[in-house]
Amino acid sequence: MKNKVVVPDEKQISRRITKNKLAQGIFFLATLFGMVVLATLIIRIFSQGIGYLNIDFLTNYASRRPEDAGIKAALLGTIWVMSITIPVSLILGVGTSIYLEEYAPKNKFTRFIELNLANLAGVPSVVFGLLGLTVFVRLLGMGRSILAGGLTMSLLILPVIVVASKEAIRSIPQEQYEAAYAMGATKWQIIRTVVLPAATPGILTGAILSLSRGVGETASLLMIGAMTFIAYTPTSILDSFTILPIQIFSWASRPQAEFQAVAAAGSIVLLIILILMNSLAIVIRNKYSKRY
Amino acid sequence: MKMNRLAKIGTSLSVALLLAACGNEPTDENDTGTNGDTSDGETSEGIAGSVQVDGSSTVFPILEAVAEEFSIANPEARATIGVSGSGGGFEKFIAGETDMSNASRPIKEEEAALVEEAGIEYTEFQIALDGLSVVVNPENDWVDYLTLEELEMIWGEASGVTTWAEVRDGWPDEEIKLFSPGTDSGTYDYFDEIILDGEQIKRDASLSEDDNVLVQGVQGSTNGLAYFGYAYYAENMDTVKIVPIENSEGEIITPSDETVQDGTYEPLSRPLFIYVKNESMKENETAYEFAKYTLEMAGEMATEVGYVALDDSLYEESLETLEGLK
């Protein structure tokens, strides 16, 4: 083994410094581009929509008059859909990830499933919408109901929750398992007392982030017919519904300029909900993360 | 230590559950009087049933306005207006899922056959008119009017015409930029049928399902040319220029409330329809009242959302027909 130390001459050094500066400049511009676009978007939405944002906007139903239009039906629809999506996707998602990580034999079939899960996470949401339309709406006869919408959205975010939960479970140090086994614990005892407590922050963070993707999701629920006018509060999960992003989309395509402003006001509400959900994810991660 | 950790998990889980629990709140807000599926429930104070409507996105703003007023007049009634497009609406109508279907074109023969096969009797009503408007950029000072043949040359793939000069002598030798509603829309169907006889539209035309994008396209391009529903022109009169169209009588007509209503702006005026299920009119009081309300209000609401009302006598005739269905 030769271990020759090459001392660069001054020319080489200055060239390296230039390269470094160039790289720094490029990355800075890349960041700046994103920031400027985002800032423009937010400033535009706020300057356009803030005038329509008041209590009436939250408590009125949609209307043909922009000044009377509100998001009550859409907001309630989003909450109802989420009330189905959250339990279904959490139970199925966490269950799947525990099975895959803890119980499933490590063979080709398991790897095949895991590969497919990762792929499913990248499938366009319209495809899930078509699936929901065929299976839930038509085949199972749920109609264009909150139930069908909630289940479709669960399917949509399930792969992401499974992948995030699997990562969280996998990051638990092997020593923890060994210690538990040494105490004579069964698999279920380990899952209950070691795996779940340690993985919960990671699971919840992943779940909330994918749920906030679900809240902003439009295409899949558009497919199952959530673009509707409703002037009543849903009373059961079999009622028709509409959701915030679709209501915004519907307003944005109107000819009247005032409706563009109403759409912007709706976007502000949606943005606030998303920011709240993402902050919750950060709080949970910081508060409950365990360091080994 | 252990308890502490469990407590923390408990807290984080309950946060998640809290999110879920929020969803149940709306249940408490409901008026105790409302009942989920009283499709033909009759109460002494107003109607409390439900009516399902679906169909064209073009007609939707009118039905939305009607449903809004209907809900105010009958707070217990539940009117659901879906947007599946004219064809999608008929699909649900055939499946018996809706009481009323709205459409921006008449029902097609094959759809009518399927409805009949399903044993559903229906009645067609016109509720408003829409004048498809052809517009150019305000800086375009050469186009004074267009004939149907010229429109066909401009929009048809077969003609090979790409510049203004090829359309009429003396017009600039510049390429025309075309903007058209997307192929899923009834607007596209209607224009394609009337102007191009169903032939292929120019392949390099920019298509968009959002008519506002078409408006912006023409605003931003001196050689732009687009067509869309009258409402979109009415909202953008200052920034796009309307093109008068020569009708079959050889008259050059600009679309307006008057020319669309009296039928002189043709053939680009199109009627908007509702199709009601006769059985629902008989058996579901809410559906009947809603249809009646639609015919009574359609003229006023159509004008308010940017369409053109029919002559009053036509609504009265329709109302009589509807009365006969009850």
Interface residues (C-beta under 8 A of the other chain):
Chain A: Y61 A62 S63 R64 L76 I79 W80 M82 S83 I84 I86 P87 L90 G143 R144 L196 P197 T200 P201 L204 A207 I208 L211 G225 M227 T228 F229 I230 A231 Y232 T233 P234 T235 S236 L238 D239 S240 S250 A252 S253 R254 P255 Q256 A257 Q260 L280 I284 K287 Y288
Chain B: R5 L6 K8 I9 S12 L13 V15 A16 L19 A20 A21 C22 G23 N24 E25 P26 T27 E29 N30 T34 G36 D54 F60 P61 L63 E64 A65 A67 E68 S71 R78 A79 T80 I81 G82 V83 S84 E97 E209 D210 D211 N212 G229 A231 Y232 A234 E235 N236 M301 E304 V305 G306
